[in-house]
Amino acid sequence: MEPRSGCPINAAVEVLGDRWALLVLRDVIFGDRRYFRALLTGSIEGIASNILADRLVRLVEAGILTRGTAARGQRARYSLTEAGIQTLPIIYALGNWGLDWRPGTAELRSRQQLMRDGGPAFLDELMDELRVRHLDAPSVPRDGLSPLERLAAAYAAAADEP
């Protein structure tokens, strides 16, 4: 995929500047949805199947995701590349803006607030966890819950609040 100009902002926007691409990445990163059907049915925004298929192809072509080969009768699994993992700070920055300037549900806002409170160290831990899950990197020993488990717990706690 050759960008329309040599501008790095343009090059990034051509891959990531569409809402569906970022929401697919959000669901792969935070929801660990790695199969087409899981991405389609798990989208709270209701992505259409043709749009999802197109964005997955684009993200694979851009080197953000890889598509595993599916044997007959099996589903292909998508995985983040290192470039895909490096989109986390971009998604985090967008989430912080949304936390400050847009309304949202307590459950979904709780995850962003947890990341904000954890700061760069939390993002680094989360990127390490994504490398283990998607790139088969060696796991980093930790005390307590993993970043994704902490995000899920924050969501569950906010969902239980009246």
C-alpha positions as CSV (number, residue, x, y, z in Angstrom):
1,M,0.0,0.0,0.0
2,E,1.7,3.1,-1.2
3,P,0.5,6.3,0.5
4,R,-0.6,9.2,-1.6
5,S,2.2,11.4,-0.3
6,G,5.4,11.1,1.6
7,C,3.8,12.7,4.7
8,P,3.9,10.3,7.7
9,I,0.7,11.7,9.1
10,N,-1.0,11.0,5.7
11,A,0.5,7.5,5.6
12,A,-0.9,6.7,9.0
13,V,-4.3,8.2,8.3
14,E,-4.6,6.2,5.1
15,V,-4.4,3.0,7.2
16,L,-5.9,4.0,10.6
17,G,-8.0,7.1,9.8
18,D,-11.3,5.2,9.3
19,R,-13.4,4.5,12.3
20,W,-13.9,0.9,11.5
21,A,-10.2,0.1,11.2
22,L,-9.6,1.5,14.7
23,L,-12.7,-0.3,16.1
24,V,-11.5,-3.6,14.6
25,L,-8.1,-3.0,16.2
26,R,-9.8,-2.1,19.5
27,D,-11.7,-5.4,19.5
28,V,-8.6,-7.4,18.6
29,I,-6.5,-5.7,21.3
30,F,-9.0,-5.4,24.2
31,G,-11.5,-8.1,23.4
32,D,-9.1,-10.7,22.1
33,R,-11.4,-11.2,19.2
34,R,-9.3,-12.9,16.5
35,Y,-11.8,-14.6,14.3
36,F,-14.1,-13.0,11.7
37,R,-17.3,-14.2,13.4
38,A,-16.1,-13.0,16.8
39,L,-15.3,-9.6,15.4
40,L,-18.6,-9.4,13.6
41,T,-20.9,-10.5,16.5
42,G,-18.8,-8.8,19.2
43,S,-18.9,-5.3,17.6
44,I,-21.1,-3.2,19.9
45,E,-21.2,-0.7,17.0
46,G,-22.7,-3.2,14.6
47,I,-20.2,-3.5,11.8
48,A,-21.5,-4.9,8.6
49,S,-19.8,-8.1,7.4
50,N,-18.7,-6.6,4.1
51,I,-17.1,-3.6,5.9
52,L,-15.4,-5.9,8.4
53,A,-14.0,-8.1,5.6
54,D,-12.7,-5.0,3.8
55,R,-11.0,-3.6,6.9
56,L,-9.4,-6.9,7.8
57,V,-7.9,-7.1,4.2
58,R,-6.7,-3.6,4.5
59,L,-5.1,-4.1,7.9
60,V,-3.4,-7.3,6.7
61,E,-2.1,-5.5,3.6
62,A,-0.8,-2.7,5.7
63,G,1.1,-5.1,7.9
64,I,-1.0,-4.3,11.0
65,L,-2.5,-7.8,11.3
66,T,-1.6,-11.2,9.9
67,R,-4.1,-13.7,8.8
68,G,-3.4,-17.3,9.7
69,T,-3.9,-20.0,7.1
70,A,-7.1,-21.9,7.7
71,A,-7.3,-25.6,6.9
72,R,-10.5,-26.9,5.3
73,G,-13.4,-26.3,7.7
74,Q,-11.4,-24.1,10.0
75,R,-11.5,-20.4,10.6
76,A,-8.6,-18.1,9.9
77,R,-7.2,-16.4,13.0
78,Y,-6.0,-12.8,12.9
79,S,-3.0,-11.7,14.9
80,L,-1.4,-8.4,15.6
81,T,2.0,-7.7,14.2
82,E,4.5,-5.5,16.0
83,A,3.2,-2.6,13.9
84,G,-0.3,-3.5,15.2
85,I,0.8,-3.6,18.8
86,Q,2.4,-0.2,18.3
87,T,-1.1,1.3,17.5
88,L,-2.0,0.9,21.2
89,P,-0.6,4.4,22.2
90,I,-2.7,5.9,19.3
91,I,-5.8,4.1,20.5
92,Y,-5.0,5.1,24.1
93,A,-4.7,8.8,23.1
94,L,-8.0,8.7,21.3
95,G,-9.6,7.1,24.3
96,N,-8.2,9.7,26.6
97,W,-9.7,12.5,24.4
98,G,-13.0,10.6,24.4
99,L,-12.9,10.3,28.2
100,D,-12.4,14.0,28.5
101,W,-14.8,15.3,25.8
102,R,-17.4,12.7,25.0
103,P,-20.1,10.9,27.0
104,G,-20.0,7.1,27.4
105,T,-21.1,4.3,29.6
106,A,-19.5,3.7,33.0
107,E,-18.4,0.2,32.0
108,L,-16.5,1.2,28.9
109,R,-15.1,4.4,30.4
110,S,-13.7,2.4,33.3
111,R,-11.2,0.6,31.1
112,Q,-9.9,3.8,29.7
113,Q,-9.6,5.3,33.1
114,L,-7.7,2.3,34.4
115,M,-5.2,2.7,31.5
116,R,-4.9,6.5,32.2
117,D,-4.3,5.9,35.9
118,G,-1.7,3.2,35.0
119,G,0.1,5.5,32.7
120,P,3.0,4.5,30.4
121,A,3.9,1.6,32.6
122,F,0.5,0.0,32.1
123,L,0.7,0.5,28.3
124,D,4.1,-1.1,28.3
125,E,2.8,-4.1,30.2
126,L,-0.2,-4.4,27.9
127,M,2.0,-4.3,24.8
128,D,4.2,-7.0,26.4
129,E,1.1,-9.1,27.0
130,L,0.0,-8.6,23.4
131,R,3.4,-9.7,22.1
132,V,3.0,-12.9,24.1
133,R,-0.5,-13.6,22.8
134,H,0.0,-12.5,19.1
135,L,3.8,-12.9,18.4
136,D,4.6,-15.9,20.7
137,A,7.1,-13.8,22.6
138,P,8.2,-15.3,25.9
139,S,5.9,-14.3,28.8
140,V,7.1,-11.8,31.4
141,P,6.6,-13.1,35.0
142,R,4.3,-10.8,36.9
143,D,2.7,-10.6,40.3
144,G,-1.1,-10.4,40.2
145,L,-3.5,-10.0,37.3
146,S,-2.3,-9.3,33.7
147,P,-3.2,-6.0,32.1
148,L,-6.1,-7.5,30.1
149,E,-7.4,-9.2,33.3
150,R,-7.3,-5.9,35.1
151,L,-9.2,-4.2,32.3
152,A,-11.8,-7.0,32.4
153,A,-12.1,-6.6,36.2
154,A,-12.5,-2.8,35.9
155,Y,-15.3,-3.3,33.3
156,A,-17.0,-6.0,35.5
157,A,-16.8,-3.8,38.6
158,A,-18.3,-0.8,36.8
159,A,-21.1,-3.0,35.3
160,D,-22.0,-4.1,38.9
161,E,-22.3,-0.6,40.2
162,P,-25.9,0.8,40.5
